[in-house]
């Protein structure tokens, strides 16, 4: 089965400040996407962004976002849309 090429594609990872979110960011980074990280833990996201860049992500953007708040999700999503 042919794998999808995600180089340059935008990949959004929620809960990226630690745990499974951080691991997912590192795994995706090896495929050179543009990573968008969301979490409420800014310091954790900064570390995840650093690790992702070391693992090959072409660009990494991170945003504080409480995904349990629908209005905040929409607000941050609007910011992400500006990435183009």
mmCIF file of the N, C-alpha and C atoms, coordinates in Angstrom:
data_MODEL
# 
_entry.id   MODEL 
# 
loop_
_atom_site.group_PDB 
_atom_site.id 
_atom_site.type_symbol 
_atom_site.label_atom_id 
_atom_site.label_alt_id 
_atom_site.label_comp_id 
_atom_site.label_asym_id 
_atom_site.label_entity_id 
_atom_site.label_seq_id 
_atom_site.pdbx_PDB_ins_code 
_atom_site.Cartn_x 
_atom_site.Cartn_y 
_atom_site.Cartn_z 
_atom_site.occupancy 
_atom_site.B_iso_or_equiv 
_atom_site.pdbx_formal_charge 
_atom_site.auth_seq_id 
_atom_site.auth_comp_id 
_atom_site.auth_asym_id 
_atom_site.auth_atom_id 
_atom_site.pdbx_PDB_model_num 
ATOM 1   N N  . UNK A 1 1  ? 0.845   -1.176 0.000  1.00 0.00 ? 1  UNK A N  1 
ATOM 2   C CA . UNK A 1 1  ? 0.000   0.000  0.000  1.00 0.00 ? 1  UNK A CA 1 
ATOM 3   C C  . UNK A 1 1  ? 0.892   1.242  0.000  1.00 0.00 ? 1  UNK A C  1 
ATOM 4   N N  . UNK A 1 2  ? 0.604   2.174  -0.864 1.00 0.00 ? 2  UNK A N  1 
ATOM 5   C CA . UNK A 1 2  ? 1.384   3.404  -0.982 1.00 0.00 ? 2  UNK A CA 1 
ATOM 6   C C  . UNK A 1 2  ? 1.095   4.336  0.191  1.00 0.00 ? 2  UNK A C  1 
ATOM 7   N N  . UNK A 1 3  ? 2.171   4.864  0.796  1.00 0.00 ? 3  UNK A N  1 
ATOM 8   C CA . UNK A 1 3  ? 2.017   5.799  1.900  1.00 0.00 ? 3  UNK A CA 1 
ATOM 9   C C  . UNK A 1 3  ? 1.849   7.213  1.360  1.00 0.00 ? 3  UNK A C  1 
ATOM 10  N N  . UNK A 1 4  ? 1.049   8.001  2.055  1.00 0.00 ? 4  UNK A N  1 
ATOM 11  C CA . UNK A 1 4  ? 0.826   9.388  1.662  1.00 0.00 ? 4  UNK A CA 1 
ATOM 12  C C  . UNK A 1 4  ? 2.057   10.230 2.005  1.00 0.00 ? 4  UNK A C  1 
ATOM 13  N N  . UNK A 1 5  ? 2.462   11.068 1.091  1.00 0.00 ? 5  UNK A N  1 
ATOM 14  C CA . UNK A 1 5  ? 3.560   12.002 1.321  1.00 0.00 ? 5  UNK A CA 1 
ATOM 15  C C  . UNK A 1 5  ? 3.001   13.242 2.011  1.00 0.00 ? 5  UNK A C  1 
ATOM 16  N N  . UNK A 1 6  ? 3.440   13.517 3.236  1.00 0.00 ? 6  UNK A N  1 
ATOM 17  C CA . UNK A 1 6  ? 2.927   14.675 3.978  1.00 0.00 ? 6  UNK A CA 1 
ATOM 18  C C  . UNK A 1 6  ? 3.954   15.797 4.073  1.00 0.00 ? 6  UNK A C  1 
ATOM 19  N N  . UNK A 1 7  ? 5.033   15.704 3.316  1.00 0.00 ? 7  UNK A N  1 
ATOM 20  C CA . UNK A 1 7  ? 6.045   16.767 3.321  1.00 0.00 ? 7  UNK A CA 1 
ATOM 21  C C  . UNK A 1 7  ? 5.390   18.080 2.922  1.00 0.00 ? 7  UNK A C  1 
ATOM 22  N N  . UNK A 1 8  ? 5.525   19.101 3.765  1.00 0.00 ? 8  UNK A N  1 
ATOM 23  C CA . UNK A 1 8  ? 4.952   20.412 3.497  1.00 0.00 ? 8  UNK A CA 1 
ATOM 24  C C  . UNK A 1 8  ? 3.484   20.551 3.852  1.00 0.00 ? 8  UNK A C  1 
ATOM 25  N N  . UNK A 1 9  ? 2.815   19.446 4.177  1.00 0.00 ? 9  UNK A N  1 
ATOM 26  C CA . UNK A 1 9  ? 1.409   19.497 4.581  1.00 0.00 ? 9  UNK A CA 1 
ATOM 27  C C  . UNK A 1 9  ? 1.300   19.995 6.019  1.00 0.00 ? 9  UNK A C  1 
ATOM 28  N N  . UNK A 1 10 ? 0.166   20.589 6.378  1.00 0.00 ? 10 UNK A N  1 
ATOM 29  C CA . UNK A 1 10 ? -0.065  21.061 7.743  1.00 0.00 ? 10 UNK A CA 1 
ATOM 30  C C  . UNK A 1 10 ? -0.625  19.908 8.571  1.00 0.00 ? 10 UNK A C  1 
ATOM 31  N N  . UNK A 1 11 ? 0.020   19.637 9.702  1.00 0.00 ? 11 UNK A N  1 
ATOM 32  C CA . UNK A 1 11 ? -0.422  18.593 10.624 1.00 0.00 ? 11 UNK A CA 1 
ATOM 33  C C  . UNK A 1 11 ? -0.680  19.258 11.973 1.00 0.00 ? 11 UNK A C  1 
ATOM 34  N N  . UNK A 1 12 ? -1.923  19.188 12.453 1.00 0.00 ? 12 UNK A N  1 
ATOM 35  C CA . UNK A 1 12 ? -2.321  19.765 13.739 1.00 0.00 ? 12 UNK A CA 1 
ATOM 36  C C  . UNK A 1 12 ? -2.288  18.671 14.796 1.00 0.00 ? 12 UNK A C  1 
ATOM 37  N N  . UNK A 1 13 ? -1.587  18.939 15.893 1.00 0.00 ? 13 UNK A N  1 
ATOM 38  C CA . UNK A 1 13 ? -1.524  17.994 17.006 1.00 0.00 ? 13 UNK A CA 1 
ATOM 39  C C  . UNK A 1 13 ? -1.972  18.707 18.270 1.00 0.00 ? 13 UNK A C  1 
ATOM 40  N N  . UNK A 1 14 ? -3.038  18.204 18.867 1.00 0.00 ? 14 UNK A N  1 
ATOM 41  C CA . UNK A 1 14 ? -3.522  18.761 20.132 1.00 0.00 ? 14 UNK A CA 1 
ATOM 42  C C  . UNK A 1 14 ? -2.870  17.984 21.275 1.00 0.00 ? 14 UNK A C  1 
ATOM 43  N N  . UNK A 1 15 ? -2.760  18.631 22.419 1.00 0.00 ? 15 UNK A N  1 
ATOM 44  C CA . UNK A 1 15 ? -2.108  17.993 23.558 1.00 0.00 ? 15 UNK A CA 1 
ATOM 45  C C  . UNK A 1 15 ? -0.633  17.766 23.301 1.00 0.00 ? 15 UNK A C  1 
ATOM 46  N N  . UNK A 1 16 ? -0.018  18.677 22.562 1.00 0.00 ? 16 UNK A N  1 
ATOM 47  C CA . UNK A 1 16 ? 1.355   18.495 22.088 1.00 0.00 ? 16 UNK A CA 1 
ATOM 48  C C  . UNK A 1 16 ? 2.417   18.811 23.130 1.00 0.00 ? 16 UNK A C  1 
ATOM 49  N N  . UNK A 1 17 ? 2.033   19.273 24.303 1.00 0.00 ? 17 UNK A N  1 
ATOM 50  C CA . UNK A 1 17 ? 3.014   19.672 25.300 1.00 0.00 ? 17 UNK A CA 1 
ATOM 51  C C  . UNK A 1 17 ? 3.690   18.532 26.022 1.00 0.00 ? 17 UNK A C  1 
ATOM 52  N N  . UNK A 1 18 ? 3.138   17.322 25.906 1.00 0.00 ? 18 UNK A N  1 
ATOM 53  C CA . UNK A 1 18 ? 3.735   16.180 26.594 1.00 0.00 ? 18 UNK A CA 1 
ATOM 54  C C  . UNK A 1 18 ? 3.068   14.894 26.115 1.00 0.00 ? 18 UNK A C  1 
ATOM 55  N N  . UNK A 1 19 ? 3.532   13.783 26.633 1.00 0.00 ? 19 UNK A N  1 
ATOM 56  C CA . UNK A 1 19 ? 2.894   12.493 26.413 1.00 0.00 ? 19 UNK A CA 1 
ATOM 57  C C  . UNK A 1 19 ? 2.736   12.087 24.961 1.00 0.00 ? 19 UNK A C  1 
ATOM 58  N N  . UNK A 1 20 ? 1.556   11.561 24.659 1.00 0.00 ? 20 UNK A N  1 
ATOM 59  C CA . UNK A 1 20 ? 1.276   11.058 23.313 1.00 0.00 ? 20 UNK A CA 1 
ATOM 60  C C  . UNK A 1 20 ? 1.359   12.171 22.280 1.00 0.00 ? 20 UNK A C  1 
ATOM 61  N N  . UNK A 1 21 ? 0.905   13.369 22.620 1.00 0.00 ? 21 UNK A N  1 
ATOM 62  C CA . UNK A 1 21 ? 0.990   14.492 21.688 1.00 0.00 ? 21 UNK A CA 1 
ATOM 63  C C  . UNK A 1 21 ? 2.427   14.793 21.296 1.00 0.00 ? 21 UNK A C  1 
ATOM 64  N N  . UNK A 1 22 ? 3.329   14.789 22.264 1.00 0.00 ? 22 UNK A N  1 
ATOM 65  C CA . UNK A 1 22 ? 4.745   15.035 21.978 1.00 0.00 ? 22 UNK A CA 1 
ATOM 66  C C  . UNK A 1 22 ? 5.307   13.912 21.101 1.00 0.00 ? 22 UNK A C  1 
ATOM 67  N N  . UNK A 1 23 ? 4.968   12.679 21.424 1.00 0.00 ? 23 UNK A N  1 
ATOM 68  C CA . UNK A 1 23 ? 5.448   11.552 20.620 1.00 0.00 ? 23 UNK A CA 1 
ATOM 69  C C  . UNK A 1 23 ? 4.935   11.622 19.187 1.00 0.00 ? 23 UNK A C  1 
ATOM 70  N N  . UNK A 1 24 ? 3.667   11.995 19.031 1.00 0.00 ? 24 UNK A N  1 
ATOM 71  C CA . UNK A 1 24 ? 3.095   12.128 17.683 1.00 0.00 ? 24 UNK A CA 1 
ATOM 72  C C  . UNK A 1 24 ? 3.821   13.219 16.890 1.00 0.00 ? 24 UNK A C  1 
ATOM 73  N N  . UNK A 1 25 ? 4.112   14.329 17.547 1.00 0.00 ? 25 UNK A N  1 
ATOM 74  C CA . UNK A 1 25 ? 4.827   15.419 16.877 1.00 0.00 ? 25 UNK A CA 1 
ATOM 75  C C  . UNK A 1 25 ? 6.194   14.948 16.399 1.00 0.00 ? 25 UNK A C  1 
ATOM 76  N N  . UNK A 1 26 ? 6.884   14.193 17.220 1.00 0.00 ? 26 UNK A N  1 
ATOM 77  C CA . UNK A 1 26 ? 8.199   13.699 16.839 1.00 0.00 ? 26 UNK A CA 1 
ATOM 78  C C  . UNK A 1 26 ? 8.099   12.706 15.677 1.00 0.00 ? 26 UNK A C  1 
ATOM 79  N N  . UNK A 1 27 ? 7.100   11.864 15.696 1.00 0.00 ? 27 UNK A N  1 
ATOM 80  C CA . UNK A 1 27 ? 6.923   10.896 14.609 1.00 0.00 ? 27 UNK A CA 1 
ATOM 81  C C  . UNK A 1 27 ? 6.580   11.603 13.301 1.00 0.00 ? 27 UNK A C  1 
ATOM 82  N N  . UNK A 1 28 ? 5.641   12.533 13.344 1.00 0.00 ? 28 UNK A N  1 
ATOM 83  C CA . UNK A 1 28 ? 5.271   13.262 12.129 1.00 0.00 ? 28 UNK A CA 1 
ATOM 84  C C  . UNK A 1 28 ? 6.428   14.110 11.613 1.00 0.00 ? 28 UNK A C  1 
ATOM 85  N N  . UNK A 1 29 ? 7.223   14.674 12.518 1.00 0.00 ? 29 UNK A N  1 
ATOM 86  C CA . UNK A 1 29 ? 8.320   15.560 12.129 1.00 0.00 ? 29 UNK A CA 1 
ATOM 87  C C  . UNK A 1 29 ? 9.275   14.889 11.149 1.00 0.00 ? 29 UNK A C  1 
ATOM 88  N N  . UNK A 1 30 ? 9.464   13.605 11.288 1.00 0.00 ? 30 UNK A N  1 
ATOM 89  C CA . UNK A 1 30 ? 10.382  12.871 10.411 1.00 0.00 ? 30 UNK A CA 1 
ATOM 90  C C  . UNK A 1 30 ? 9.933   12.885 8.951  1.00 0.00 ? 30 UNK A C  1 
ATOM 91  N N  . UNK A 1 31 ? 8.687   13.285 8.710  1.00 0.00 ? 31 UNK A N  1 
ATOM 92  C CA . UNK A 1 31 ? 8.138   13.317 7.349  1.00 0.00 ? 31 UNK A CA 1 
ATOM 93  C C  . UNK A 1 31 ? 8.060   14.736 6.782  1.00 0.00 ? 31 UNK A C  1 
ATOM 94  N N  . UNK A 1 32 ? 8.719   15.686 7.427  1.00 0.00 ? 32 UNK A N  1 
ATOM 95  C CA . UNK A 1 32 ? 8.861   17.087 6.983  1.00 0.00 ? 32 UNK A CA 1 
ATOM 96  C C  . UNK A 1 32 ? 7.563   17.851 6.767  1.00 0.00 ? 32 UNK A C  1 
ATOM 97  N N  . UNK A 1 33 ? 6.603   17.728 7.673  1.00 0.00 ? 33 UNK A N  1 
ATOM 98  C CA . UNK A 1 33 ? 5.394   18.539 7.516  1.00 0.00 ? 33 UNK A CA 1 
ATOM 99  C C  . UNK A 1 33 ? 5.573   19.910 8.165  1.00 0.00 ? 33 UNK A C  1 
ATOM 100 N N  . UNK A 1 34 ? 4.548   20.736 8.039  1.00 0.00 ? 34 UNK A N  1 
ATOM 101 C CA . UNK A 1 34 ? 4.428   21.949 8.839  1.00 0.00 ? 34 UNK A CA 1 
ATOM 102 C C  . UNK A 1 34 ? 3.608   21.531 10.055 1.00 0.00 ? 34 UNK A C  1 
ATOM 103 N N  . UNK A 1 35 ? 4.201   21.556 11.223 1.00 0.00 ? 35 UNK A N  1 
ATOM 104 C CA . UNK A 1 35 ? 3.493   21.133 12.429 1.00 0.00 ? 35 UNK A CA 1 
ATOM 105 C C  . UNK A 1 35 ? 2.843   22.318 13.118 1.00 0.00 ? 35 UNK A C  1 
ATOM 106 N N  . UNK A 1 36 ? 1.606   22.122 13.534 1.00 0.00 ? 36 UNK A N  1 
ATOM 107 C CA . UNK A 1 36 ? 0.876   23.096 14.342 1.00 0.00 ? 36 UNK A CA 1 
ATOM 108 C C  . UNK A 1 36 ? 0.561   22.389 15.653 1.00 0.00 ? 36 UNK A C  1 
ATOM 109 N N  . UNK A 1 37 ? 1.099   22.924 16.734 1.00 0.00 ? 37 UNK A N  1 
ATOM 110 C CA . UNK A 1 37 ? 0.949   22.313 18.045 1.00 0.00 ? 37 UNK A CA 1 
ATOM 111 C C  . UNK A 1 37 ? 0.013   23.134 18.915 1.00 0.00 ? 37 UNK A C  1 
ATOM 112 N N  . UNK A 1 38 ? -0.911  22.446 19.579 1.00 0.00 ? 38 UNK A N  1 
ATOM 113 C CA . UNK A 1 38 ? -1.832  23.100 20.506 1.00 0.00 ? 38 UNK A CA 1 
ATOM 114 C C  . UNK A 1 38 ? -1.714  22.433 21.865 1.00 0.00 ? 38 UNK A C  1 
ATOM 115 N N  . UNK A 1 39 ? -1.703  23.239 22.909 1.00 0.00 ? 39 UNK A N  1 
ATOM 116 C CA . UNK A 1 39 ? -1.727  22.731 24.275 1.00 0.00 ? 39 UNK A CA 1 
ATOM 117 C C  . UNK A 1 39 ? -1.934  23.920 25.199 1.00 0.00 ? 39 UNK A C  1 
ATOM 118 N N  . UNK A 1 40 ? -2.207  23.633 26.456 1.00 0.00 ? 40 UNK A N  1 
ATOM 119 C CA . UNK A 1 40 ? -2.303  24.707 27.445 1.00 0.00 ? 40 UNK A CA 1 
ATOM 120 C C  . UNK A 1 40 ? -0.965  24.894 28.167 1.00 0.00 ? 40 UNK A C  1 
ATOM 121 N N  . UNK A 1 41 ? -0.008  24.021 27.875 1.00 0.00 ? 41 UNK A N  1 
ATOM 122 C CA . UNK A 1 41 ? 1.305   24.032 28.520 1.00 0.00 ? 41 UNK A CA 1 
ATOM 123 C C  . UNK A 1 41 ? 2.334   24.646 27.567 1.00 0.00 ? 41 UNK A C  1 
ATOM 124 N N  . UNK A 1 42 ? 2.597   25.931 27.705 1.00 0.00 ? 42 UNK A N  1 
ATOM 125 C CA . UNK A 1 42 ? 3.501   26.642 26.798 1.00 0.00 ? 42 UNK A CA 1 
ATOM 126 C C  . UNK A 1 42 ? 4.919   26.079 26.845 1.00 0.00 ? 42 UNK A C  1 
ATOM 127 N N  . UNK A 1 43 ? 5.450   25.875 28.029 1.00 0.00 ? 43 UNK A N  1 
ATOM 128 C CA . UNK A 1 43 ? 6.822   25.370 28.140 1.00 0.00 ? 43 UNK A CA 1 
ATOM 129 C C  . UNK A 1 43 ? 6.948   23.981 27.531 1.00 0.00 ? 43 UNK A C  1 
ATOM 130 N N  . UNK A 1 44 ? 5.949   23.150 27.738 1.00 0.00 ? 44 UNK A N  1 
ATOM 131 C CA . UNK A 1 44 ? 5.960   21.824 27.139 1.00 0.00 ? 44 UNK A CA 1 
ATOM 132 C C  . UNK A 1 44 ? 5.933   21.888 25.623 1.00 0.00 ? 44 UNK A C  1 
ATOM 133 N N  . UNK A 1 45 ? 5.126   22.798 25.074 1.00 0.00 ? 45 UNK A N  1 
ATOM 134 C CA . UNK A 1 45 ? 5.063   22.951 23.618 1.00 0.00 ? 45 UNK A CA 1 
ATOM 135 C C  . UNK A 1 45 ? 6.383   23.452 23.053 1.00 0.00 ? 45 UNK A C  1 
ATOM 136 N N  . UNK A 1 46 ? 7.039   24.363 23.768 1.00 0.00 ? 46 UNK A N  1 
ATOM 137 C CA . UNK A 1 46 ? 8.336   24.854 23.296 1.00 0.00 ? 46 UNK A CA 1 
ATOM 138 C C  . UNK A 1 46 ? 9.327   23.700 23.171 1.00 0.00 ? 46 UNK A C  1 
ATOM 139 N N  . UNK A 1 47 ? 9.325   22.813 24.155 1.00 0.00 ? 47 UNK A N  1 
ATOM 140 C CA . UNK A 1 47 ? 10.220  21.658 24.114 1.00 0.00 ? 47 UNK A CA 1 
ATOM 141 C C  . UNK A 1 47 ? 9.822   20.715 22.975 1.00 0.00 ? 47 UNK A C  1 
ATOM 142 N N  . UNK A 1 48 ? 8.534   20.493 22.800 1.00 0.00 ? 48 UNK A N  1 
ATOM 143 C CA . UNK A 1 48 ? 8.069   19.648 21.701 1.00 0.00 ? 48 UNK A CA 1 
ATOM 144 C C  . UNK A 1 48 ? 8.470   20.253 20.363 1.00 0.00 ? 48 UNK A C  1 
ATOM 145 N N  . UNK A 1 49 ? 8.330   21.559 20.218 1.00 0.00 ? 49 UNK A N  1 
ATOM 146 C CA . UNK A 1 49 ? 8.715   22.237 18.967 1.00 0.00 ? 49 UNK A CA 1 
ATOM 147 C C  . UNK A 1 49 ? 10.207  22.056 18.712 1.00 0.00 ? 49 UNK A C  1 
ATOM 148 N N  . UNK A 1 50 ? 11.017  22.179 19.739 1.00 0.00 ? 50 UNK A N  1 
ATOM 149 C CA . UNK A 1 50 ? 12.459  21.998 19.585 1.00 0.00 ? 50 UNK A CA 1 
ATOM 150 C C  . UNK A 1 50 ? 12.783  20.585 19.109 1.00 0.00 ? 50 UNK A C  1 
ATOM 151 N N  . UNK A 1 51 ? 12.155  19.606 19.737 1.00 0.00 ? 51 UNK A N  1 
ATOM 152 C CA . UNK A 1 51 ? 12.385  18.214 19.362 1.00 0.00 ? 51 UNK A CA 1 
ATOM 153 C C  . UNK A 1 51 ? 11.914  17.939 17.935 1.00 0.00 ? 51 UNK A C  1 
ATOM 154 N N  . UNK A 1 52 ? 10.773  18.510 17.562 1.00 0.00 ? 52 UNK A N  1 
ATOM 155 C CA . UNK A 1 52 ? 10.233  18.299 16.221 1.00 0.00 ? 52 UNK A CA 1 
ATOM 156 C C  . UNK A 1 52 ? 11.162  18.884 15.156 1.00 0.00 ? 52 UNK A C  1 
ATOM 157 N N  . UNK A 1 53 ? 11.699  20.056 15.424 1.00 0.00 ? 53 UNK A N  1 
ATOM 158 C CA . UNK A 1 53 ? 12.636  20.665 14.468 1.00 0.00 ? 53 UNK A CA 1 
ATOM 159 C C  . UNK A 1 53 ? 13.880  19.797 14.315 1.00 0.00 ? 53 UNK A C  1 
ATOM 160 N N  . UNK A 1 54 ? 14.362  19.251 15.411 1.00 0.00 ? 54 UNK A N  1 
ATOM 161 C CA . UNK A 1 54 ? 15.524  18.364 15.358 1.00 0.00 ? 54 UNK A CA 1 
ATOM 162 C C  . UNK A 1 54 ? 15.223  17.087 14.571 1.00 0.00 ? 54 UNK A C  1 
ATOM 163 N N  . UNK A 1 55 ? 13.954  16.689 14.550 1.00 0.00 ? 55 UNK A N  1 
ATOM 164 C CA . UNK A 1 55 ? 13.557  15.456 13.866 1.00 0.00 ? 55 UNK A CA 1 
ATOM 165 C C  . UNK A 1 55 ? 13.114  15.681 12.426 1.00 0.00 ? 55 UNK A C  1 
ATOM 166 N N  . UNK A 1 56 ? 13.180  16.949 11.927 1.00 0.00 ? 56 UNK A N  1 
ATOM 167 C CA . UNK A 1 56 ? 12.936  17.162 10.511 1.00 0.00 ? 56 UNK A CA 1 
ATOM 168 C C  . UNK A 1 56 ? 11.721  17.969 10.102 1.00 0.00 ? 56 UNK A C  1 
ATOM 169 N N  . UNK A 1 57 ? 10.921  18.460 11.053 1.00 0.00 ? 57 UNK A N  1 
ATOM 170 C CA . UNK A 1 57 ? 9.754   19.272 10.669 1.00 0.00 ? 57 UNK A CA 1 
ATOM 171 C C  . UNK A 1 57 ? 10.229  20.512 9.912  1.00 0.00 ? 57 UNK A C  1 
ATOM 172 N N  . UNK A 1 58 ? 9.567   20.819 8.799  1.00 0.00 ? 58 UNK A N  1 
ATOM 173 C CA . UNK A 1 58 ? 9.995   21.969 8.011  1.00 0.00 ? 58 UNK A CA 1 
ATOM 174 C C  . UNK A 1 58 ? 9.692   23.285 8.733  1.00 0.00 ? 58 UNK A C  1 
ATOM 175 N N  . UNK A 1 59 ? 8.552   23.350 9.383  1.00 0.00 ? 59 UNK A N  1 
ATOM 176 C CA . UNK A 1 59 ? 8.179   24.518 10.197 1.00 0.00 ? 59 UNK A CA 1 
ATOM 177 C C  . UNK A 1 59 ? 7.352   24.017 11.363 1.00 0.00 ? 59 UNK A C  1 
ATOM 178 N N  . UNK A 1 60 ? 7.454   24.712 12.485 1.00 0.00 ? 60 UNK A N  1 
ATOM 179 C CA . UNK A 1 60 ? 6.663   24.362 13.667 1.00 0.00 ? 60 UNK A CA 1 
ATOM 180 C C  . UNK A 1 60 ? 6.063   25.643 14.230 1.00 0.00 ? 60 UNK A C  1 
ATOM 181 N N  . UNK A 1 61 ? 4.749   25.632 14.427 1.00 0.00 ? 61 UNK A N  1 
ATOM 182 C CA . UNK A 1 61 ? 4.034   26.756 15.043 1.00 0.00 ? 61 UNK A CA 1 
ATOM 183 C C  . UNK A 1 61 ? 3.318   26.197 16.263 1.00 0.00 ? 61 UNK A C  1 
ATOM 184 N N  . UNK A 1 62 ? 3.320   26.954 17.350 1.00 0.00 ? 62 UNK A N  1 
ATOM 185 C CA . UNK A 1 62 ? 2.608   26.463 18.529 1.00 0.00 ? 62 UNK A CA 1 
ATOM 186 C C  . UNK A 1 62 ? 1.727   27.571 19.109 1.00 0.00 ? 62 UNK A C  1 
ATOM 187 N N  . UNK A 1 63 ? 0.593   27.141 19.643 1.00 0.00 ? 63 UNK A N  1 
ATOM 188 C CA . UNK A 1 63 ? -0.428  28.042 20.166 1.00 0.00 ? 63 UNK A CA 1 
ATOM 189 C C  . UNK A 1 63 ? -0.966  27.499 21.474 1.00 0.00 ? 63 UNK A C  1 
ATOM 190 N N  . UNK A 1 64 ? -1.168  28.376 22.432 1.00 0.00 ? 64 UNK A N  1 
ATOM 191 C CA . UNK A 1 64 ? -1.866  27.980 23.646 1.00 0.00 ? 64 UNK A CA 1 
ATOM 192 C C  . UNK A 1 64 ? -3.339  27.849 23.285 1.00 0.00 ? 64 UNK A C  1 
ATOM 193 N N  . UNK A 1 65 ? -3.896  26.680 23.577 1.00 0.00 ? 65 UNK A N  1 
ATOM 194 C CA . UNK A 1 65 ? -5.303  26.444 23.276 1.00 0.00 ? 65 UNK A CA 1 
ATOM 195 C C  . UNK A 1 65 ? -5.866  25.422 24.254 1.00 0.00 ? 65 UNK A C  1 
ATOM 196 N N  . UNK A 1 66 ? -6.941  25.795 24.914 1.00 0.00 ? 66 UNK A N  1 
ATOM 197 C CA . UNK A 1 66 ? -7.672  24.876 25.782 1.00 0.00 ? 66 UNK A CA 1 
ATOM 198 C C  . UNK A 1 66 ? -8.752  24.227 24.928 1.00 0.00 ? 66 UNK A C  1 
ATOM 199 N N  . UNK A 1 67 ? -8.517  23.008 24.499 1.00 0.00 ? 67 UNK A N  1 
ATOM 200 C CA . UNK A 1 67 ? -9.438  22.333 23.579 1.00 0.00 ? 67 UNK A CA 1 
ATOM 201 C C  . UNK A 1 67 ? -10.777 21.978 24.204 1.00 0.00 ? 67 UNK A C  1 
ATOM 202 N N  . UNK A 1 68 ? -10.915 22.155 25.520 1.00 0.00 ? 68 UNK A N  1 
ATOM 203 C CA . UNK A 1 68 ? -12.210 21.914 26.154 1.00 0.00 ? 68 UNK A CA 1 
ATOM 204 C C  . UNK A 1 68 ? -13.128 23.129 26.023 1.00 0.00 ? 68 UNK A C  1 
ATOM 205 N N  . UNK A 1 69 ? -12.617 24.234 25.487 1.00 0.00 ? 69 UNK A N  1 
ATOM 206 C CA . UNK A 1 69 ? -13.391 25.470 25.304 1.00 0.00 ? 69 UNK A CA 1 
ATOM 207 C C  . UNK A 1 69 ? -13.616 25.693 23.806 1.00 0.00 ? 69 UNK A C  1 
ATOM 208 N N  . UNK A 1 70 ? -14.835 25.425 23.357 1.00 0.00 ? 70 UNK A N  1 
ATOM 209 C CA . UNK A 1 70 ? -15.161 25.505 21.934 1.00 0.00 ? 70 UNK A CA 1 
ATOM 210 C C  . UNK A 1 70 ? -14.827 26.861 21.333 1.00 0.00 ? 70 UNK A C  1 
ATOM 211 N N  . UNK A 1 71 ? -15.112 27.930 22.045 1.00 0.00 ? 71 UNK A N  1 
ATOM 212 C CA . UNK A 1 71 ? -14.832 29.266 21.522 1.00 0.00 ? 71 UNK A CA 1 
ATOM 213 C C  . UNK A 1 71 ? -13.339 29.497 21.341 1.00 0.00 ? 71 UNK A C  1 
ATOM 214 N N  . UNK A 1 72 ? -12.547 28.968 22.264 1.00 0.00 ? 72 UNK A N  1 
ATOM 215 C CA . UNK A 1 72 ? -11.104 29.117 22.141 1.00 0.00 ? 72 UNK A CA 1 
ATOM 216 C C  . UNK A 1 72 ? -10.569 28.304 20.959 1.00 0.00 ? 72 UNK A C  1 
ATOM 217 N N  . UNK A 1 73 ? -11.133 27.135 20.742 1.00 0.00 ? 73 UNK A N  1 
ATOM 218 C CA . UNK A 1 73 ? -10.728 26.317 19.590 1.00 0.00 ? 73 UNK A CA 1 
ATOM 219 C C  . UNK A 1 73 ? -10.976 27.082 18.297 1.00 0.00 ? 73 UNK A C  1 
ATOM 220 N N  . UNK A 1 74 ? -12.139 27.689 18.170 1.00 0.00 ? 74 UNK A N  1 
ATOM 221 C CA . UNK A 1 74 ? -12.452 28.464 16.960 1.00 0.00 ? 74 UNK A CA 1 
ATOM 222 C C  . UNK A 1 74 ? -11.523 29.674 16.820 1.00 0.00 ? 74 UNK A C  1 
ATOM 223 N N  . UNK A 1 75 ? -11.232 30.337 17.927 1.00 0.00 ? 75 UNK A N  1 
ATOM 224 C CA . UNK A 1 75 ? -10.354 31.507 17.897 1.00 0.00 ? 75 UNK A CA 1 
ATOM 225 C C  . UNK A 1 75 ? -8.951  31.118 17.433 1.00 0.00 ? 75 UNK A C  1 
ATOM 226 N N  . UNK A 1 76 ? -8.413  30.058 18.003 1.00 0.00 ? 76 UNK A N  1 
ATOM 227 C CA . UNK A 1 76 ? -7.063  29.636 17.640 1.00 0.00 ? 76 UNK A CA 1 
ATOM 228 C C  . UNK A 1 76 ? -7.051  29.078 16.217 1.00 0.00 ? 76 UNK A C  1 
ATOM 229 N N  . UNK A 1 77 ? -8.110  28.381 15.827 1.00 0.00 ? 77 UNK A N  1 
ATOM 230 C CA . UNK A 1 77 ? -8.198  27.871 14.451 1.00 0.00 ? 77 UNK A CA 1 
ATOM 231 C C  . UNK A 1 77 ? -8.136  29.028 13.443 1.00 0.00 ? 77 UNK A C  1 
ATOM 232 N N  . UNK A 1 78 ? -8.775  30.135 13.769 1.00 0.00 ? 78 UNK A N  1 
ATOM 233 C CA . UNK A 1 78 ? -8.719  31.297 12.881 1.00 0.00 ? 78 UNK A CA 1 
ATOM 234 C C  . UNK A 1 78 ? -7.287  31.808 12.759 1.00 0.00 ? 78 UNK A C  1 
ATOM 235 N N  . UNK A 1 79 ? -6.515  31.765 13.831 1.00 0.00 ? 79 UNK A N  1 
ATOM 236 C CA . UNK A 1 79 ? -5.112  32.173 13.780 1.00 0.00 ? 79 UNK A CA 1 
ATOM 237 C C  . UNK A 1 79 ? -4.305  31.226 12.880 1.00 0.00 ? 79 UNK A C  1 
ATOM 238 N N  . UNK A 1 80 ? -4.581  29.931 12.989 1.00 0.00 ? 80 UNK A N  1 
ATOM 239 C CA . UNK A 1 80 ? -3.876  28.951 12.183 1.00 0.00 ? 80 UNK A CA 1 
ATOM 240 C C  . UNK A 1 80 ? -4.175  29.140 10.699 1.00 0.00 ? 80 UNK A C  1 
ATOM 241 N N  . UNK A 1 81 ? -5.405  29.491 10.379 1.00 0.00 ? 81 UNK A N  1 
ATOM 242 C CA . UNK A 1 81 ? -5.793  29.693 8.981  1.00 0.00 ? 81 UNK A CA 1 
ATOM 243 C C  . UNK A 1 81 ? -4.966  30.789 8.330  1.00 0.00 ? 81 UNK A C  1 
ATOM 244 N N  . UNK A 1 82 ? -4.465  31.722 9.121  1.00 0.00 ? 82 UNK A N  1 
ATOM 245 C CA . UNK A 1 82 ? -3.660  32.820 8.596  1.00 0.00 ? 82 UNK A CA 1 
ATOM 246 C C  . UNK A 1 82 ? -2.280  32.367 8.131  1.00 0.00 ? 82 UNK A C  1 
ATOM 247 N N  . UNK A 1 83 ? -1.891  31.144 8.498  1.00 0.00 ? 83 UNK A N  1 
ATOM 248 C CA . UNK A 1 83 ? -0.591  30.622 8.067  1.00 0.00 ? 83 UNK A CA 1 
ATOM 249 C C  . UNK A 1 83 ? -0.512  30.479 6.546  1.00 0.00 ? 83 UNK A C  1 
ATOM 250 N N  . UNK A 1 84 ? -1.683  30.253 5.947  1.00 0.00 ? 84 UNK A N  1 
ATOM 251 C CA . UNK A 1 84 ? -1.733  30.155 4.487  1.00 0.00 ? 84 UNK A CA 1 
ATOM 252 C C  . UNK A 1 84 ? -1.327  28.851 4.040  1.00 0.00 ? 84 UNK A C  1 
# 
